[in-house]
Amino acid sequence: MPHPAAFAEIAENLSYLDDWEDRYKYIIELGQALPPLAEAEKNAATKVNGCVSQVWLVSERDGDALIYRGESDAMIVRGLAAILVALYSGRPATEIAATDAIAVFDELGLREHLSTQRSNGLVAMVNRIRSEARAIA
C-alpha cells in the first residue's frame, strides 16, 4: 500500500540528506512545524508511556480515517512524532494497523543514529498508534 503524500515528501527529502547532522536538523524542523496541542490535551490518556521525554498523541476519527496530532518536549522526539503523523494520519484504521513504521524508519535509515532511549520511545509511539487502530478495526 502506498504511503501518504506528506510522508512520501519527507522520505524524499531525507533521501537527499547524506549527513546525519543534516537529517537531525530536518527532523527537528518537522517537529517545529507541528501545531501545538492544547494544554487540556496533554493528559494521562494521551501521554505515551515508555518514552523518556514527555510525548502526547491525540487521535480523532474522521469517517473511517484516523487523524493524529502529537507533541513532545524533546525536539528530536517531536520531529519523530511529526513523521509518524505524516505516515499514519488520515488513513483507515485497517491500513494503520497493517503499516509497520519501525520497518519504514529502518528502510529510511532513521533509527540507526537514534539513542536506545529515543528508539524505545519511537517504538512506544508506534505501538500506541497501531494498537489503537487494531482496536478500532
C-alpha positions in Angstrom: 0.0 0.0 0.0 1.4 3.4 -0.9 2.4 5.9 1.7 0.6 9.2 2.1 1.9 12.1 0.1 3.0 14.0 3.2 5.2 11.1 4.3 6.5 10.4 0.8 7.7 14.0 0.6 9.5 13.6 4.0 11.1 10.3 2.7 12.2 12.0 -0.5 13.7 15.0 1.4 15.6 12.6 3.7 17.0 10.8 0.7 18.8 14.0 -0.3 20.4 14.4 3.1 23.5 12.2 3.4 24.9 13.8 6.6 23.2 12.6 9.8 23.5 16.1 11.3 21.5 17.5 8.4 18.9 14.7 8.9 18.7 15.7 12.6 18.1 19.3 11.6 15.4 18.3 9.2 13.7 16.1 11.7 13.8 19.0 14.3 12.3 21.3 11.6 9.5 18.9 11.0 8.7 18.8 14.8 8.8 22.6 14.9 6.1 22.7 12.2 3.7 20.5 14.2 0.9 22.6 15.6 1.0 22.6 19.4 -1.6 20.6 21.4 -3.9 22.5 23.7 -2.8 22.1 27.4 -6.0 20.2 28.1 -5.0 17.6 25.5 -1.8 16.9 27.4 -3.2 14.4 29.9 -2.7 10.9 31.2 -5.0 9.5 28.4 -2.9 11.0 25.6 0.5 10.6 27.2 2.7 7.9 25.6 4.1 5.5 28.2 7.6 4.1 27.5 9.2 7.4 26.4 11.8 9.1 28.5 10.7 12.5 27.2 7.1 13.7 27.5 5.1 12.7 24.4 1.4 13.0 23.8 -0.6 11.6 20.8 -4.2 12.7 20.1 -6.4 10.8 17.7 -9.7 11.7 16.2 -12.0 9.8 13.9 -13.0 11.3 10.5 -15.3 8.8 9.0 -13.3 5.6 8.7 -10.0 7.5 8.9 -8.0 8.4 12.0 -6.4 11.8 12.3 -3.3 12.1 14.5 -1.7 15.1 16.2 1.3 14.9 18.5 3.7 16.9 20.6 6.8 16.3 22.7 9.0 18.3 25.0 12.1 17.0 23.2 13.0 18.4 19.8 14.0 15.2 18.1 11.1 13.2 19.5 8.7 15.9 18.4 10.2 15.5 14.9 9.8 11.7 15.0 6.2 12.3 16.1 5.7 14.6 13.1 7.0 11.8 10.8 4.6 9.3 12.4 1.7 11.8 12.0 2.6 12.1 8.3 2.8 8.3 7.9 -0.4 7.4 9.8 -2.8 10.4 9.8 -5.8 10.3 7.5 -5.6 6.6 6.9 -8.2 4.0 7.7 -7.6 2.0 10.9 -7.0 -1.2 9.0 -4.2 0.4 7.0 -2.7 1.9 10.1 -2.7 -1.4 11.9 -1.0 -3.0 8.9 1.7 -0.4 8.5 4.9 -1.1 10.4 6.5 2.3 10.9 9.6 0.7 12.6 10.3 -1.2 9.3 9.7 2.0 7.3 12.1 4.0 9.7 14.7 1.3 9.2 14.4 1.4 5.4 15.0 5.2 5.6 17.9 4.7 7.9 16.3 6.8 10.6 16.8 4.5 13.6 20.5 3.8 13.2 21.6 7.1 14.8 18.9 7.3 17.5 19.9 6.6 21.0 18.4 3.5 22.6 16.0 5.7 24.6 14.8 7.6 21.6 14.4 4.3 19.6 12.4 2.8 22.5 10.3 6.0 22.6 9.7 5.6 18.8 8.6 2.0 19.3 6.3 3.1 22.1 4.6 5.7 19.9 4.2 3.2 17.0 2.8 0.6 19.3 0.3 3.0 20.8 -0.9 4.1 17.3 -1.2 0.6 15.9 -2.9 -0.9 18.9 -5.5 1.9 18.9 -6.0 1.3 15.2 -6.3 -2.5 15.7 -8.9 -1.9 18.4 -11.0 0.3 16.1 -10.5 -2.0 13.0 
